Amino acid sequence: MSAALATADTLGAALARGRTALRDAGIEPAALDARLLVAAAAGVPVETVIAYPERALPPGAAERLQSWLARRLAREPMAYILGRREFWSLDFVVTPATLTPRPDSETLVAAVLERIGDHQAPRRLLDFGTGTGCLLLALLSELPAASGIGVDSSDAALAVARGNAETLGLATRAVFVRGDWGAGLAGMFDIIISNPPYIATHQLAALPPEVRHEPQPALDGGADGLAAYRRLMSDVARLLARGGIAALEVGDGQAADVEALGVAAGLGVAGRVTDLAGIERCVLLRTKS
Ligand SMILES: C[S@@+](CC[C@H](N)C(=O)[O-])C[C@H]1O[C@@H](n2cnc3c(N)ncnc32)[C@H](O)[C@@H]1O
């Protein structure tokens, strides 16, 4: 690969060689990944790579691309190499300290927006395990009078979330604090959201290689995958305002168990939401009337 890329002097040649290198290694979607890497390495929009293959690579682009392809061939996620990922049509900085926002998690954002009334009303939001801040910031982008707190145990993730809030123009309405779920937190919140780690420990080794690059505390849900829900459910029950809603992302097959944990903590069940693949992805809980 190295020699071939070193001789690639146009966008088209770099694209063809990058695509072949990825495809030969069995990495899919090779064409899309190669296109995104060439565009980012050359500092041009993806459309330019497709429309102007004869264009010369700018200085330094071949070397950048070579190093990024090597990372991709080592199965590093595209989001870590590019340093960003789109979520809810917003651009998020992503680092190896944060989980890469998943399209599935947009289910939770949509579910909350569908179930609350007036989107212009002032509301207080709380996000447990905020990571990049994607869930909280996506909701704040849709709720102009709302404000929120994002909690995470990782200082490095919190720094990323703060940067994302700044870039998205939401920093005046979002605070990010270090915490162990709700320990030490006081106040009442109208909307509590969380995408906690929910992979059972024994399943971690079988995850795709890309996922294994992600931080273990963002993935590891303990022996049965439910450890984080057990810990945070009493905080949800304590901090959810009357009439409020809690939306928790769950793994495949976990919805009933998570609902049961909510009921045991004194909450009421308010429904389940499936993602685009038909998997129950989000459990909704409310205060008991
Ligand atoms: C699955 S990731 C979700 C990140 C982000 N909300 C998203 O949906 O992309 C779970 C997050 O929970 C955080 N976390 C793990 N244990 C925690 C704890 N005890 N207290 C607070 N956050 C924790 C991790 O650092 C990680 O950022």
The ligand as a Gaussian input file, in Angstrom:
#p B3LYP/6-31G(d) Opt

LIG

0 1
 C      -22.583000       4.323000      26.019000
 S      -21.656000       5.777000      26.420000
 C      -22.829000       7.016000      25.917000
 C      -22.213000       8.309000      25.460000
 C      -23.218000       9.277000      24.815000
 N      -24.291000       9.617000      25.717000
 C      -23.788000       8.671000      23.553000
 O      -24.974000       8.303000      23.550000
 O      -23.055000       8.572000      22.552000
 C      -21.773000       5.766000      28.201000
 C      -21.079000       6.909000      28.901000
 O      -21.252000       6.715000      30.312000
 C      -20.090000       7.135000      30.984000
 N      -20.040000       6.495000      32.301000
 C      -19.652000       5.229000      32.603000
 N      -19.764000       5.017000      33.926000
 C      -20.239000       6.177000      34.477000
 C      -20.589000       6.575000      35.794000
 N      -20.436000       5.743000      36.837000
 N      -21.061000       7.825000      35.999000
 C      -21.197000       8.669000      34.940000
 N      -20.897000       8.348000      33.655000
 C      -20.420000       7.111000      33.430000
 C      -18.953000       6.732000      30.031000
 O      -17.775000       7.465000      30.302000
 C      -19.577000       7.036000      28.663000
 O      -19.266000       8.334000      28.239000

